[in-house]
Amino acid sequence: MADSSVLGWILCSVITLVALCVVVLKRRNRKGISVTRTESVNSVLTSNGECGSTDGSHADVIIVGAGVAGSALAYTLGKDGRRVHVIERDLTEPDRIVGELLQPGGYLKLMELGLEDCVEEIDAQQVFGYALFKDGKHTRLSYPLEKFHSDVSGRSFHNGRFIQRMREKSASLSNVHLEQGTVTSLLEEKGVIRGVQYKTKDGRELAALAPLTIVCDGCFSNLRRSLCNPKVDVPSYFVGLVLENCHLPYSNHGHVILADPSPILFYPISSTEVRCLVDVPGQRVPSIANGEMANYLKTVVAPQVPPEIYDSFVAAVEKGNIRTMPNRSMPAAPHPTPGALLMGDAFNMRHPLTGGGMTVALSDIVVLRNLLRPLRDLNDAPTLCKYLESFYTLRKPVASTINTLAGALYKVFCASPDQARKEMRQACFDYLSLGGVFSTGPIALLSGLNPRPLSLVLHFFAVAIYGVGRLLLPFPSPKRIWIGARLISGASGIIFPIIKAEGVRQMFFPAMVPAYYRAPPLVK
């Protein structure tokens, strides 16, 4: 009898255990997340670096990437009281040849976010304008800074030093957790992004959950396809050099040489170093390994740089630290997705000729911060997504102006065998050389101090009309009239496709877009 009783108890225990397992599995299935994924979700790192359970309550926002956009956003949201989890692939100091010039408009946004001290203690240089060179002639174009505090100007620096200062600043907030890891995918449940799957520095596969995930993983983003319709164009490459102990013709100015086949840039990045970026059009560049690139720089590029820079340029080429990077352009084409948002170069890129990328990113952060400030609860993902559609409209005037100017100016500044394009290029140089409103207007656009789309279009076609006037005076001829007509047609062919890609309605008439008036969702 005793044996039967023990056997009965064992049988009851087994049945009870099986029943409990069935109940647990049903609950997991109802949550809509696979069992294996939930198990990894339950073992994410807590803010003190230890392993702990996560149900989405440890972070309000997950930020993927801690570059300029990600670091600035983390500090901004953290300062507003959000619990922020930042996951960055590599937390060592970046070493890039772009992202080294912050326009005055971007510096104003940096001040607005409370991050202006991040350009201190990194040997950053003030920039007060540009010098433009063409065929032995040159002109200086100063930023219109008269109405601003004396500290307001452009800043140029080593990109990595700037990013590390931003990371330190964001990590100084107790509610911002900065972690090294590689995000492999977004976690989706019934069309809503709930967080990310990532691999830690030591190789563990973990997951992190939050009501809002913001992807800022840069120009090589592997997550953007889930959140937008990317149409990436690579019109050219930048070849980067560092010139040491080089004295530029105009101190504290960027230098743009309208060379053949495309522009060359020089600007200081420290008290002893000058960055040179040589634009090489097309889908490939001369080989660095076999010396083809060094030969190209010495024979094609060097004769076109100003005499004051020539020796330093050749010495930098001979030193051999030559690097390349593709110049990417990608209009913003988001798929509004509940629980997620794209920002920075993962979301929107333009040709880096005008150095506008960081200005656009910082301006976007200000727009997003202002939208999120009234919201204390981010958990209603569909309602939040509908509300945040206004972000895409409110950012347009600034972003589209800088994007359009970058694309249009690059095409105008490139050499061309077409006579009408040559005339447009010369007209642009001469128009800017006139001074007064003819230079301050375009430079205010380029610097982000007056990002108005209509002003951009007016100045662009003023350059074209000025070019036609030069052709027709003093005596028009049929050939000159024909070239003038092609100049206007060519100018239209440059700017209108860019405007179309940016969105005519959002760019020029944002107040006509319903999302422009969207009010914050009511707190339940």
Beta strands, then each sheet from edge to edge (+ up, - down):
strand 1: 44-45
strand 2: 51-52
strand 3: 61-64
strand 4: 84-88
strand 5: 101-102
strand 6: 125-127
strand 7: 129-134
strand 8: 137-142
strand 9: 154-156
strand 10: 176-189
strand 11: 192-200
strand 12: 205-209
strand 13: 212-215
strand 14: 233-244
strand 15: 254-257
strand 16: 264-268
strand 17: 273-281
strand 18: 323-329
strand 19: 340-342
sheet 1: 1+ 2-
sheet 2: 12+ 11- 10+ 4+ 3+ 13+ 19+
sheet 3: 5+ 9- 6+
sheet 4: 8+ 7- 15- 16+ 17- 14+ 18-
end
